[in-house]
Amino acid sequence: MRTYRTQLLSRISILCSIVFIALLAILHLIKNDVNPFWQPISEYALGKNGWVMRLAFFSMTIATGAATVVAFKLYKKSSGKIGSILLAISTIGFLLAGIYNTDPSTTANENMTTAGTIHSVGAGFSGMIVFASLFFFWQVYKNPIYRELRNPLAYATVLLWVSEVILIISMAIYLPKNDGNLGPEVLIGLQGRFMIICAAIWTVIFMKQTMRIKEI
């Protein structure tokens, strides 16, 4: 059942998702040394004012962590449980990304540091939010009494998946041109930013819709 605790956690998740988007926008203004066309957002954590990017990652850690707790409480069918587990993995990913800094994007794969490797693993884990979105939508879709929740969640899920597909296609096109390494000619920075912003937007909508239900 929906409780004061789940309502509070939902609001915390929404707030932290918005904070993440705001901090990312600020970083584009104060970190002009990072080229958004090809350098990933992780590079904002390097050098001066890098703490702002780490704070952004921690904000998404709290956002997805709070959403995970709420999801485990309310989404109790098998699809919801799978979605909750995937969302928990995503939370771990954002946490690792915040703790461990990435290597500069021009670093060859074989020259990556331990911290950079862990950061990359975290980045991969954080992407599990994309798959989690499908399982949560499927549980809502299968419950006709929650028909009013479907459209907003469907729009957010489709947007998130579109952003992910665009990123994957872009990586498939550009990475082979540089032996699988990032570089100025690998123009996937904007696509990555679009995807992570869509993930934060999905979290906001997911929590806002979840706040409207008593039990799923």
Backbone bond lengths (Angstrom), bond angles and torsions (degrees), N, CA, C in turn:
res aa  C-N    CA-C-N  psi(-1)  N-CA   C-N-CA  omega(-1)  CA-C   N-CA-C  phi
1 M - - - 1.459 - - 1.531 110.42 -
2 R 1.294 114.94 151.44 1.455 120.10 177.13 1.519 109.11 -70.94
3 T 1.305 117.15 134.60 1.458 122.53 -177.74 1.523 109.45 -130.30
4 Y 1.325 114.90 173.28 1.466 119.59 176.06 1.521 110.03 -59.45
5 R 1.346 116.58 -37.24 1.461 120.68 -178.99 1.529 111.18 -63.93
6 T 1.330 116.87 -45.56 1.465 118.81 -179.68 1.517 111.24 -67.58
7 Q 1.328 117.22 -34.85 1.454 120.34 176.61 1.530 110.93 -64.67
8 L 1.324 115.74 -42.34 1.468 120.62 179.74 1.522 110.44 -65.08
9 L 1.327 116.71 -45.23 1.458 120.42 179.36 1.522 111.42 -63.53
10 S 1.320 116.28 -36.55 1.468 119.94 177.53 1.520 110.60 -63.14
11 R 1.317 116.91 -42.78 1.471 120.54 179.22 1.530 110.99 -66.59
12 I 1.329 116.46 -38.42 1.458 120.11 177.37 1.526 109.96 -62.85
13 S 1.321 116.34 -42.52 1.464 121.13 179.19 1.519 111.21 -61.28
14 I 1.321 116.21 -44.73 1.466 120.97 179.30 1.527 110.66 -62.54
15 L 1.332 115.84 -46.83 1.462 120.46 -178.97 1.524 111.28 -61.22
16 C 1.327 117.17 -45.29 1.466 120.60 -177.36 1.528 111.23 -68.51
17 S 1.329 117.69 -32.52 1.469 120.62 175.82 1.521 110.41 -64.55
18 I 1.319 116.11 -42.22 1.464 120.78 178.84 1.529 110.07 -67.16
19 V 1.327 116.75 -39.84 1.464 120.84 177.47 1.533 110.13 -60.39
20 F 1.319 116.42 -40.97 1.463 120.06 178.48 1.522 111.05 -59.06
21 I 1.326 116.65 -48.31 1.469 120.50 179.77 1.521 110.62 -61.01
22 A 1.332 116.44 -42.07 1.466 120.83 -179.15 1.530 110.94 -64.79
23 L 1.330 116.85 -44.37 1.463 120.35 -179.92 1.524 111.15 -64.71
24 L 1.320 116.51 -38.44 1.460 119.97 178.53 1.522 110.79 -64.16
25 A 1.330 115.84 -39.25 1.466 119.79 177.47 1.531 110.61 -64.67
26 I 1.324 116.64 -41.90 1.471 120.94 179.22 1.526 110.92 -62.40
27 L 1.323 115.90 -39.86 1.461 120.12 -179.17 1.522 112.28 -61.31
28 H 1.319 117.13 -32.47 1.460 120.07 178.31 1.532 111.55 -67.61
29 L 1.327 115.66 -19.19 1.461 120.37 179.67 1.526 112.13 -93.25
30 I 1.333 116.79 -35.00 1.464 119.45 -173.36 1.533 113.19 -99.11
31 K 1.330 117.50 -10.02 1.464 120.84 -179.66 1.527 109.21 -120.14
32 N 1.304 115.60 71.07 1.463 120.27 -177.89 1.519 113.33 -71.44
33 D 1.326 117.09 -9.85 1.457 120.24 -179.29 1.529 112.37 -78.22
34 V 1.324 116.85 -10.07 1.461 121.29 178.14 1.521 108.78 -99.94
35 N 1.323 115.72 125.48 1.461 121.60 -179.98 1.524 109.57 -87.03
36 P 1.331 118.60 111.43 1.466 120.74 -175.21 1.520 114.03 -67.47
37 F 1.326 118.12 -14.37 1.463 120.19 -177.80 1.525 112.38 -75.32
38 W 1.345 117.39 -27.17 1.466 117.68 -179.29 1.520 114.79 -136.58
39 Q 1.332 118.06 -19.34 1.453 119.57 179.94 1.534 110.78 -90.05
40 P 1.330 118.17 132.62 1.474 121.40 -179.12 1.521 111.73 -69.78
41 I 1.314 115.95 162.35 1.465 120.47 -178.31 1.524 111.87 -63.04
42 S 1.319 117.32 -23.79 1.465 120.66 -179.78 1.521 112.09 -58.97
43 E 1.325 116.67 -27.21 1.464 119.47 -178.42 1.521 112.33 -71.73
44 Y 1.306 118.08 -13.66 1.465 120.34 174.90 1.520 110.64 -66.13
45 A 1.337 117.36 -19.09 1.463 121.16 -179.29 1.520 112.26 -80.07
46 L 1.323 117.12 -9.47 1.457 121.03 -179.07 1.529 110.97 -90.85
47 G 1.312 116.34 138.96 1.458 120.17 175.45 1.521 114.44 78.47
48 K 1.331 114.98 -157.77 1.457 122.03 -176.22 1.526 111.34 -60.95
49 N 1.334 116.09 137.64 1.465 124.07 -179.70 1.522 113.30 63.85
50 G 1.328 115.89 18.15 1.459 119.07 178.41 1.518 113.25 -63.22
51 W 1.328 116.64 -23.72 1.459 120.67 -179.64 1.526 111.84 -61.36
52 V 1.328 116.87 -24.91 1.472 119.48 -179.93 1.533 109.99 -66.33
53 M 1.333 117.01 -41.01 1.460 120.24 178.21 1.516 110.91 -67.72
54 R 1.319 116.43 -39.74 1.467 118.89 178.17 1.525 109.84 -63.96
55 L 1.333 116.54 -38.93 1.465 120.06 176.55 1.527 110.42 -62.87
56 A 1.324 116.50 -37.74 1.463 120.83 177.95 1.530 110.40 -62.81
57 F 1.325 116.27 -44.47 1.473 119.66 177.90 1.523 110.79 -61.90
58 F 1.327 116.86 -41.50 1.459 120.10 179.07 1.533 111.14 -66.64
59 S 1.325 116.23 -31.74 1.468 119.94 176.72 1.520 110.62 -63.77
60 M 1.347 115.87 -42.81 1.464 118.94 177.20 1.522 111.30 -70.17
61 T 1.338 117.17 -29.00 1.464 120.35 175.11 1.524 109.88 -61.62
62 I 1.330 116.15 -46.71 1.463 120.36 179.00 1.521 110.30 -66.55
63 A 1.334 116.73 -41.35 1.466 120.90 -178.50 1.518 111.20 -60.42
64 T 1.331 116.84 -50.36 1.464 119.84 -178.46 1.531 111.28 -74.81
65 G 1.340 116.92 -31.44 1.461 119.93 177.46 1.518 111.49 -64.91
66 A 1.334 116.10 -46.16 1.466 120.04 178.05 1.530 110.34 -64.04
67 A 1.333 116.43 -40.01 1.464 120.42 178.39 1.523 110.79 -63.80
68 T 1.337 116.92 -35.40 1.460 121.08 178.67 1.516 111.36 -63.48
69 V 1.332 116.42 -45.29 1.465 120.53 179.41 1.529 110.50 -60.95
70 V 1.319 116.14 -44.69 1.467 120.39 178.79 1.528 110.62 -63.46
71 A 1.326 116.20 -42.20 1.467 120.44 -178.06 1.521 111.41 -63.56
72 F 1.327 117.05 -43.84 1.465 119.91 178.20 1.528 110.93 -61.68
73 K 1.323 116.64 -30.41 1.462 121.17 -178.76 1.530 111.92 -76.25
74 L 1.332 117.60 -39.03 1.451 120.96 -170.51 1.527 115.15 -107.36
75 Y 1.325 117.99 -29.45 1.467 120.24 -177.42 1.529 108.54 -100.18
76 K 1.338 115.76 88.50 1.462 120.91 -167.18 1.521 114.19 -100.84
77 K 1.323 118.77 -6.62 1.451 121.06 175.49 1.531 108.91 -73.19
78 S 1.323 116.25 169.13 1.470 120.17 -175.65 1.523 112.35 -59.62
79 S 1.336 116.42 -41.23 1.464 119.27 179.84 1.522 110.78 -65.16
80 G 1.330 116.39 -38.86 1.459 120.19 178.38 1.514 112.28 -67.13
81 K 1.326 116.42 -36.61 1.461 119.79 178.76 1.527 110.84 -66.29
82 I 1.343 115.98 -41.24 1.459 119.72 177.63 1.527 109.86 -63.14
83 G 1.335 116.31 -44.08 1.454 120.31 177.65 1.517 111.93 -59.95
84 S 1.329 116.78 -39.58 1.464 120.95 179.55 1.517 111.53 -65.61
85 I 1.332 116.66 -40.41 1.468 120.61 178.15 1.526 110.43 -64.16
86 L 1.320 116.57 -43.49 1.465 120.45 179.12 1.529 110.91 -64.56
87 L 1.330 116.19 -37.06 1.459 120.03 178.29 1.528 110.68 -68.08
88 A 1.331 116.40 -34.64 1.469 120.34 176.30 1.526 110.48 -65.33
89 I 1.330 116.96 -40.26 1.464 121.01 177.08 1.525 109.93 -62.72
90 S 1.333 116.06 -40.68 1.460 120.63 177.28 1.526 111.01 -60.75
91 T 1.315 116.30 -39.52 1.464 121.17 178.00 1.526 110.75 -60.52
92 I 1.326 116.23 -45.12 1.465 120.71 177.02 1.520 110.21 -59.61
93 G 1.334 115.93 -39.49 1.456 120.29 179.70 1.513 112.95 -61.74
94 F 1.324 116.64 -46.68 1.463 120.20 178.76 1.524 110.95 -63.98
95 L 1.340 116.58 -35.75 1.463 120.20 178.53 1.527 110.71 -65.24
96 L 1.317 117.13 -46.04 1.467 120.77 178.83 1.525 110.98 -62.71
97 A 1.339 116.19 -39.04 1.466 120.32 179.49 1.519 111.05 -64.14
98 G 1.334 116.36 -32.35 1.457 120.41 179.93 1.522 113.02 -78.30
99 I 1.329 116.32 -33.57 1.469 120.37 -177.66 1.525 111.59 -78.82
100 Y 1.326 115.32 -42.94 1.467 120.57 -175.15 1.527 110.36 -107.48
101 N 1.317 115.55 123.94 1.458 120.43 179.25 1.520 111.70 -75.02
102 T 1.304 115.21 148.72 1.451 121.16 175.45 1.521 111.02 -73.26
103 D 1.305 116.81 161.02 1.459 120.92 168.25 1.522 107.86 -81.24
104 P 1.333 117.81 157.19 1.470 119.14 173.81 1.525 110.22 -52.59
105 S 1.311 116.74 142.79 1.465 120.85 -173.07 1.519 113.34 -63.13
106 T 1.340 118.04 -17.58 1.462 120.77 178.76 1.526 111.93 -84.05
107 T 1.335 117.16 -1.54 1.461 120.70 179.16 1.524 109.87 -71.17
108 A 1.324 116.81 127.12 1.465 120.85 177.79 1.527 109.80 -65.87
109 N 1.326 116.56 150.84 1.463 121.03 -177.05 1.519 112.34 -54.67
110 E 1.341 117.26 -39.22 1.458 120.64 -177.32 1.529 112.43 -74.47
111 N 1.310 118.03 -11.63 1.466 121.68 -178.98 1.526 113.22 -106.18
112 M 1.305 117.65 9.65 1.463 120.75 -178.39 1.515 111.42 -67.85
113 T 1.329 116.40 143.15 1.460 121.85 176.74 1.522 109.71 -79.78
114 T 1.326 115.21 169.86 1.465 119.86 177.92 1.533 110.59 -61.64
115 A 1.345 115.87 -43.83 1.465 120.27 179.28 1.529 110.31 -62.08
116 G 1.338 115.90 -42.82 1.454 119.64 179.92 1.513 112.15 -64.37
117 T 1.340 115.88 -37.83 1.465 119.98 178.51 1.523 111.38 -66.49
118 I 1.337 116.31 -43.81 1.469 120.15 178.13 1.524 110.24 -62.72
119 H 1.333 116.28 -39.64 1.462 119.90 177.51 1.529 110.41 -60.54
120 S 1.315 116.77 -42.91 1.466 120.25 179.86 1.528 111.24 -63.97
121 V 1.338 116.21 -39.05 1.465 120.23 176.19 1.525 109.71 -62.32
122 G 1.336 115.32 -43.44 1.466 119.88 177.76 1.516 112.07 -60.36
123 A 1.337 116.12 -41.20 1.457 120.39 178.71 1.525 110.55 -61.67
124 G 1.350 115.85 -39.12 1.461 119.36 176.97 1.520 111.84 -65.51
125 F 1.335 116.07 -42.82 1.464 120.30 177.93 1.530 111.50 -61.19
126 S 1.336 116.04 -41.41 1.472 119.53 -177.07 1.526 111.39 -60.27
127 G 1.343 116.30 -28.22 1.455 119.88 179.89 1.515 114.22 -68.70
128 M 1.337 117.79 -9.64 1.466 120.61 178.63 1.525 112.45 -63.83
129 I 1.341 116.29 -15.38 1.460 119.81 177.43 1.526 110.53 -61.89
130 V 1.317 116.76 -28.79 1.460 121.30 179.27 1.525 110.17 -64.66
131 F 1.324 116.96 -46.40 1.463 121.23 -179.90 1.526 110.86 -71.44
132 A 1.330 116.23 -35.33 1.471 120.08 178.17 1.525 111.05 -59.11
133 S 1.317 116.44 -37.47 1.463 120.41 -177.22 1.527 112.03 -58.48
134 L 1.326 117.19 -36.08 1.469 120.84 -179.64 1.521 111.60 -66.90
135 F 1.315 116.79 -42.73 1.462 120.62 -177.56 1.530 111.31 -67.59
136 F 1.326 117.43 -38.65 1.463 119.70 177.74 1.527 110.44 -67.45
137 F 1.319 116.43 -43.13 1.465 118.56 179.14 1.516 110.64 -63.19
138 W 1.331 117.23 -38.59 1.460 120.24 -179.46 1.521 110.99 -61.89
139 Q 1.324 118.67 -40.46 1.460 119.96 179.34 1.522 111.34 -66.78
140 V 1.332 116.27 -41.17 1.469 119.50 177.31 1.530 110.16 -64.31
141 Y 1.336 116.30 -41.66 1.462 121.41 -178.56 1.524 111.64 -61.87
142 K 1.324 117.13 -34.75 1.463 121.19 -177.20 1.519 113.02 -79.17
143 N 1.318 118.45 -7.61 1.464 121.76 -179.23 1.518 109.79 -109.72
144 P 1.334 118.20 98.69 1.465 121.56 -175.36 1.525 113.85 -60.76
145 I 1.331 118.13 -25.65 1.468 119.47 -178.43 1.525 111.65 -70.47
146 Y 1.344 116.26 -12.02 1.451 120.21 178.05 1.521 111.06 -111.66
147 R 1.321 114.32 33.44 1.458 120.63 -177.60 1.529 112.00 -57.31
148 E 1.329 116.56 -33.47 1.463 120.21 -177.03 1.531 112.53 -68.43
149 L 1.326 116.93 -15.93 1.464 120.33 179.43 1.523 112.24 -86.02
150 R 1.322 116.74 -17.16 1.467 120.20 -168.35 1.519 113.29 -65.45
151 N 1.324 117.59 -51.50 1.463 119.22 -171.71 1.531 113.71 -60.81
152 P 1.345 118.81 -50.97 1.469 117.65 179.18 1.524 112.70 -59.05
153 L 1.342 116.35 -41.32 1.453 119.91 -179.50 1.526 110.83 -70.15
154 A 1.318 116.38 -35.17 1.466 120.33 177.64 1.521 110.55 -64.50
155 Y 1.330 117.16 -45.03 1.469 120.85 -179.92 1.528 110.47 -60.99
156 A 1.335 116.08 -44.12 1.466 120.27 -178.55 1.525 111.01 -66.42
157 T 1.336 116.32 -39.59 1.461 120.63 -179.65 1.521 111.23 -67.71
158 V 1.329 116.50 -43.35 1.463 120.33 178.25 1.526 110.50 -62.29
159 L 1.337 116.43 -43.28 1.461 120.43 179.08 1.518 110.57 -60.46
160 L 1.330 116.96 -43.34 1.458 120.93 -179.94 1.525 110.85 -63.38
161 W 1.324 116.43 -42.78 1.461 119.56 -178.93 1.526 111.96 -70.55
162 V 1.313 117.07 -36.23 1.466 120.10 176.14 1.526 109.70 -60.93
163 S 1.331 116.53 -43.98 1.470 120.29 179.47 1.522 110.91 -63.07
164 E 1.331 117.20 -38.26 1.462 121.28 179.44 1.526 111.20 -68.02
165 V 1.320 116.91 -43.22 1.463 120.71 179.53 1.526 110.61 -63.72
166 I 1.335 116.55 -41.94 1.469 120.46 177.60 1.522 110.42 -59.70
167 L 1.339 116.64 -42.72 1.462 120.85 179.67 1.524 110.94 -64.64
168 I 1.326 117.28 -44.54 1.467 121.21 -178.95 1.525 110.88 -63.06
169 I 1.327 116.24 -44.80 1.468 120.11 179.21 1.530 110.45 -62.54
170 S 1.325 116.12 -42.52 1.465 120.38 179.34 1.524 111.34 -62.42
171 M 1.332 116.54 -41.79 1.461 120.41 178.52 1.524 110.56 -64.56
172 A 1.337 116.09 -40.34 1.464 119.93 179.84 1.525 111.58 -64.78
173 I 1.318 116.33 -29.70 1.471 120.72 -179.10 1.521 111.51 -81.32
174 Y 1.336 116.77 -45.79 1.460 120.52 -169.91 1.531 115.06 -90.90
175 L 1.343 118.31 -38.72 1.465 119.68 -174.24 1.531 113.83 -60.80
176 P 1.334 119.28 -40.80 1.469 118.18 179.21 1.527 113.21 -60.70
177 K 1.322 117.51 -23.27 1.458 120.90 -179.57 1.521 112.19 -71.50
178 N 1.364 116.16 -15.20 1.467 119.89 -179.04 1.527 110.49 -129.05
179 D 1.347 115.62 35.28 1.473 122.13 177.30 1.523 112.61 56.88
180 G 1.326 116.67 33.65 1.459 120.98 177.16 1.508 115.06 81.36
181 N 1.311 117.67 3.69 1.468 122.20 -179.68 1.526 110.52 -103.24
182 L 1.328 115.63 153.91 1.453 120.32 174.31 1.522 110.07 -74.85
183 G 1.316 115.91 158.25 1.458 120.87 179.06 1.513 109.69 177.76
184 P 1.321 117.29 172.97 1.471 121.12 -177.46 1.525 114.23 -56.62
185 E 1.334 116.61 -25.35 1.464 119.39 -178.89 1.534 112.16 -89.37
186 V 1.330 116.93 -5.27 1.473 121.71 179.15 1.526 108.08 -98.43
187 L 1.314 115.72 89.21 1.465 121.48 -171.04 1.529 111.85 -87.69
188 I 1.346 115.32 76.79 1.462 120.04 179.99 1.530 111.96 -123.01
189 G 1.338 117.06 7.56 1.460 120.63 -176.76 1.517 113.88 -63.34
190 L 1.328 116.46 -46.32 1.463 119.87 -178.47 1.520 111.16 -67.03
191 Q 1.330 116.56 -36.81 1.455 120.23 179.11 1.526 110.82 -64.25
192 G 1.345 116.02 -40.42 1.456 119.86 177.67 1.515 112.09 -64.54
193 R 1.317 115.96 -39.42 1.463 120.35 178.05 1.525 111.06 -65.54
194 F 1.318 116.21 -41.50 1.462 120.89 178.71 1.525 110.40 -61.00
195 M 1.324 116.46 -42.32 1.459 120.52 -178.48 1.524 111.57 -64.63
196 I 1.347 117.48 -46.43 1.457 119.74 -175.50 1.529 110.92 -70.05
197 I 1.322 117.34 -32.59 1.460 120.12 175.72 1.529 109.85 -67.64
198 C 1.335 116.30 -40.06 1.470 120.27 177.53 1.527 110.50 -63.22
199 A 1.347 116.95 -34.39 1.462 120.69 177.12 1.527 110.67 -64.40
200 A 1.324 116.42 -41.74 1.464 120.41 178.25 1.524 110.55 -66.93
201 I 1.333 116.85 -40.23 1.465 121.10 178.12 1.520 110.09 -63.93
202 W 1.331 116.44 -42.67 1.467 120.11 178.05 1.527 110.39 -59.27
203 T 1.321 116.98 -42.70 1.468 120.84 -179.77 1.522 110.73 -60.63
204 V 1.323 116.43 -42.27 1.463 120.53 178.25 1.529 110.94 -61.14
205 I 1.315 116.73 -49.53 1.465 120.65 -178.09 1.525 111.02 -67.16
206 F 1.322 116.69 -40.36 1.465 121.09 178.09 1.522 111.04 -58.06
207 M 1.321 116.65 -45.54 1.449 120.21 -179.86 1.532 111.89 -70.99
208 K 1.322 116.59 -38.91 1.473 119.35 179.24 1.528 110.47 -63.01
209 Q 1.322 117.16 -39.87 1.462 120.43 178.31 1.523 110.75 -71.12
210 T 1.311 117.56 -38.73 1.447 121.32 179.49 1.522 111.25 -63.71
211 M 1.324 116.65 -33.74 1.463 120.64 178.90 1.528 112.15 -64.74
212 R 1.317 116.92 -16.82 1.461 121.30 -177.53 1.525 112.99 -86.87
213 I 1.321 117.90 -7.34 1.464 120.27 -174.74 1.518 110.99 -109.21
214 K 1.293 114.61 163.28 1.453 121.62 175.32 1.512 110.77 -104.34
215 E 1.321 115.71 -37.88 1.455 119.13 -179.41 1.504 108.98 -162.26
216 I 1.330 117.34 141.64 1.452 122.29 175.04 1.518 108.36 -121.29
